[in-house]
Amino acid sequence: MSITKKVIFVAKENNIEELKALLTTMVEASRAEKGCLLYNIYQIEDKPTTFVVIETWESNSALNGHKQSAHYAHYKSNFEPYTADKYSDELISLG
C-alpha cells in the first residue's frame, strides 16, 4: 500500500523566495530516495505565498526512511522562520 501526503505551506510575505528555495532543495534528493514514487512542489499562482507539496511513497517504511534523511533534517530545522502556517494531510492510497 502506498502513502500519499499533501502538505501546504503558507510563506510569510517577506519570505516567499526563501521558503520556495528551501522546499525546492527537497525535490531531487527526495526523488532519489528508495521508495519515492512522486515528489512535487507547486506554488499557487493566485496565492504566491502558498505552496503545496505532494509526495507518494511505496510504503510507510519508505516514508519513515525519508524522515531520517539529511535533507529532511535540514528542511525541518529551517522552514519555520519563513512560514506563516503549515497544514498536513496524510492520505493512504491503495495499490
Backbone as CSV, one residue per row, in Angstrom:
resi,resn,N_x,N_y,N_z,CA_x,CA_y,CA_z,C_x,C_y,C_z
1,MET,0.839,-1.171,0.000,0.000,0.000,0.000,0.891,1.245,0.000
2,SER,0.634,2.159,-0.911,1.426,3.391,-0.977,0.827,4.446,-0.060
3,ILE,1.664,5.397,0.307,1.267,6.500,1.178,1.432,7.798,0.398
4,THR,0.371,8.590,0.327,0.437,9.890,-0.325,0.165,10.964,0.708
5,LYS,1.026,11.962,0.726,0.874,13.089,1.653,0.730,14.378,0.870
6,LYS,-0.096,15.261,1.415,-0.219,16.622,0.893,0.132,17.540,2.050
7,VAL,1.090,18.424,1.835,1.472,19.388,2.857,1.368,20.777,2.233
8,ILE,0.684,21.673,2.919,0.504,23.045,2.438,1.300,23.978,3.345
9,PHE,2.121,24.799,2.728,2.913,25.804,3.435,2.442,27.180,3.003
10,VAL,2.282,28.076,3.949,1.977,29.469,3.647,3.176,30.286,4.120
11,ALA,3.862,30.884,3.155,5.059,31.670,3.462,4.682,33.017,4.063
12,LYS,5.552,33.544,4.895,5.423,34.927,5.327,5.642,35.804,4.097
13,GLU,4.943,36.917,4.021,5.002,37.796,2.844,6.430,38.120,2.401
14,ASN,7.327,38.355,3.337,8.700,38.734,3.002,9.633,37.548,2.806
15,ASN,9.107,36.323,2.893,9.966,35.137,2.820,9.525,34.132,1.763
16,ILE,8.813,34.573,0.770,8.321,33.671,-0.279,9.487,32.985,-0.980
17,GLU,10.464,33.741,-1.418,11.579,33.162,-2.177,12.434,32.234,-1.309
18,GLU,12.614,32.585,-0.043,13.407,31.731,0.862,12.714,30.395,1.086
19,LEU,11.393,30.422,1.310,10.674,29.164,1.503,10.671,28.347,0.219
20,LYS,10.471,29.005,-0.901,10.486,28.305,-2.195,11.831,27.621,-2.420
21,ALA,12.913,28.305,-2.140,14.248,27.715,-2.315,14.454,26.516,-1.394
22,LEU,14.028,26.642,-0.142,14.180,25.538,0.800,13.366,24.322,0.363
23,LEU,12.120,24.542,-0.024,11.287,23.428,-0.470,11.835,22.801,-1.750
24,THR,12.350,23.620,-2.636,12.898,23.120,-3.901,14.096,22.203,-3.668
25,THR,14.877,22.469,-2.625,16.033,21.595,-2.355,15.596,20.180,-1.994
26,MET,14.360,20.005,-1.604,13.860,18.685,-1.227,13.514,17.803,-2.419
27,VAL,13.241,18.397,-3.564,12.693,17.654,-4.692,13.644,16.569,-5.193
28,GLU,14.796,16.940,-5.702,15.700,15.946,-6.297,16.190,14.929,-5.266
29,ALA,16.543,15.403,-4.086,17.033,14.495,-3.045,15.960,13.487,-2.650
30,SER,14.724,13.932,-2.541,13.631,13.023,-2.163,13.316,12.054,-3.289
31,ARG,13.280,12.545,-4.522,13.007,11.666,-5.671,14.064,10.567,-5.816
32,ALA,15.270,10.837,-5.357,16.360,9.858,-5.462,16.281,8.780,-4.376
33,GLU,15.440,8.988,-3.385,15.336,8.027,-2.294,14.612,6.753,-2.724
34,LYS,15.041,5.649,-2.137,14.380,4.372,-2.372,12.948,4.463,-1.855
35,GLY,12.010,4.083,-2.685,10.616,4.070,-2.281,9.837,5.326,-2.600
36,CYS,10.494,6.349,-3.154,9.783,7.568,-3.542,9.153,7.349,-4.919
37,LEU,7.838,7.465,-4.982,7.124,7.299,-6.242,6.783,8.636,-6.889
38,LEU,6.649,9.678,-6.063,6.296,11.010,-6.564,6.711,12.036,-5.528
39,TYR,7.264,13.144,-5.978,7.582,14.255,-5.081,7.551,15.532,-5.904
40,ASN,6.502,16.333,-5.724,6.338,17.567,-6.483,5.956,18.718,-5.567
41,ILE,6.396,19.911,-5.937,6.053,21.127,-5.212,5.377,22.077,-6.194
42,TYR,4.279,22.658,-5.740,3.515,23.596,-6.562,3.354,24.905,-5.803
43,GLN,3.505,26.006,-6.515,3.225,27.318,-5.950,1.898,27.776,-6.560
44,ILE,0.958,28.158,-5.719,-0.367,28.543,-6.199,-0.272,29.905,-6.894
45,GLU,-0.669,29.926,-8.143,-0.484,31.114,-8.985,-1.160,32.358,-8.422
46,ASP,-2.406,32.244,-7.992,-3.105,33.432,-7.499,-2.922,33.655,-5.994
47,LYS,-2.149,32.803,-5.346,-1.770,32.962,-3.935,-0.288,32.613,-3.818
48,PRO,0.604,33.488,-4.251,2.031,33.155,-4.338,2.698,32.816,-3.002
49,THR,2.044,33.089,-1.897,2.609,32.705,-0.603,2.336,31.238,-0.273
50,THR,1.486,30.586,-1.078,1.050,29.222,-0.774,1.737,28.199,-1.669
51,PHE,2.317,27.191,-1.012,2.981,26.081,-1.691,2.315,24.782,-1.270
52,VAL,2.179,23.869,-2.228,1.612,22.554,-1.937,2.656,21.510,-2.314
53,VAL,2.961,20.648,-1.371,3.877,19.534,-1.618,3.037,18.262,-1.673
54,ILE,3.172,17.519,-2.771,2.505,16.220,-2.921,3.618,15.183,-3.023
55,GLU,3.556,14.199,-2.146,4.570,13.148,-2.169,3.907,11.797,-1.997
56,THR,4.412,10.805,-2.728,3.907,9.442,-2.619,5.083,8.506,-2.387
57,TRP,4.911,7.644,-1.404,5.930,6.672,-1.005,5.356,5.276,-1.134
58,GLU,6.191,4.334,-1.537,5.688,2.982,-1.778,5.206,2.287,-0.507
59,SER,5.659,2.747,0.646,5.248,2.128,1.911,5.502,3.091,3.064
60,ASN,4.953,2.761,4.197,5.185,3.559,5.392,6.657,3.517,5.787
61,SER,7.305,2.390,5.570,8.728,2.311,5.916,9.571,3.203,5.003
62,ALA,9.177,3.347,3.743,9.890,4.265,2.839,9.708,5.710,3.308
63,LEU,8.493,6.052,3.724,8.236,7.393,4.250,9.041,7.635,5.523
64,ASN,9.096,6.653,6.391,9.884,6.784,7.623,11.367,6.933,7.317
65,GLY,11.855,6.222,6.302,13.248,6.374,5.875,13.521,7.791,5.391
66,HIS,12.576,8.343,4.656,12.680,9.728,4.175,12.830,10.689,5.352
67,LYS,12.063,10.450,6.397,12.101,11.321,7.570,13.410,11.211,8.351
68,GLN,14.235,10.222,8.026,15.542,10.058,8.664,16.679,10.626,7.818
69,SER,16.358,11.145,6.630,17.398,11.625,5.707,17.974,12.974,6.146
70,ALA,19.175,13.249,5.670,19.844,14.517,5.988,19.094,15.714,5.408
71,HIS,18.582,15.585,4.180,17.870,16.713,3.570,16.545,16.994,4.295
72,TYR,15.896,15.968,4.814,14.680,16.178,5.598,15.013,16.896,6.907
73,ALA,16.090,16.493,7.556,16.509,17.140,8.808,16.839,18.612,8.558
74,HIS,17.487,18.897,7.437,17.810,20.283,7.087,16.530,21.104,6.902
75,TYR,15.597,20.562,6.128,14.322,21.254,5.911,13.600,21.483,7.244
76,LYS,13.487,20.437,8.077,12.750,20.539,9.345,13.348,21.602,10.268
77,SER,14.651,21.743,10.235,15.287,22.703,11.135,15.324,24.123,10.572
78,ASN,14.833,24.319,9.346,14.939,25.640,8.724,13.646,26.249,8.186
79,PHE,12.544,25.516,8.102,11.362,26.064,7.436,10.558,27.046,8.289
80,GLU,10.563,26.898,9.590,9.676,27.698,10.434,9.868,29.214,10.336
81,PRO,11.088,29.749,10.257,11.222,31.217,10.167,10.576,31.821,8.917
82,TYR,10.393,31.022,7.867,9.840,31.507,6.608,8.333,31.263,6.486
83,THR,7.764,30.523,7.424,6.407,30.015,7.275,5.424,30.684,8.231
84,ALA,4.314,31.170,7.670,3.244,31.741,8.480,2.311,30.642,8.981
85,ASP,2.167,29.554,8.179,1.282,28.456,8.549,1.658,27.203,7.775
86,LYS,1.276,26.045,8.326,1.536,24.760,7.680,0.380,23.823,7.985
87,TYR,-0.091,23.131,6.960,-1.170,22.159,7.095,-0.700,20.851,6.479
88,SER,-1.060,19.751,7.076,-0.641,18.456,6.555,-1.792,17.476,6.580
89,ASP,-1.991,16.785,5.472,-2.950,15.696,5.384,-2.202,14.467,4.917
90,GLU,-2.444,13.361,5.560,-1.862,12.112,5.091,-2.976,11.265,4.532
91,LEU,-2.853,10.882,3.306,-3.848,10.077,2.626,-3.243,8.717,2.335
92,ILE,-3.970,7.693,2.582,-3.495,6.351,2.249,-4.188,5.930,0.968
93,SER,-3.392,5.589,-0.029,-3.955,5.132,-1.288,-3.667,3.648,-1.472
94,LEU,-4.568,2.960,-2.075,-4.407,1.525,-2.312,-3.722,1.302,-3.639
95,GLY,-2.968,0.247,-3.702,-2.371,-0.112,-4.976,-0.897,-0.317,-4.910
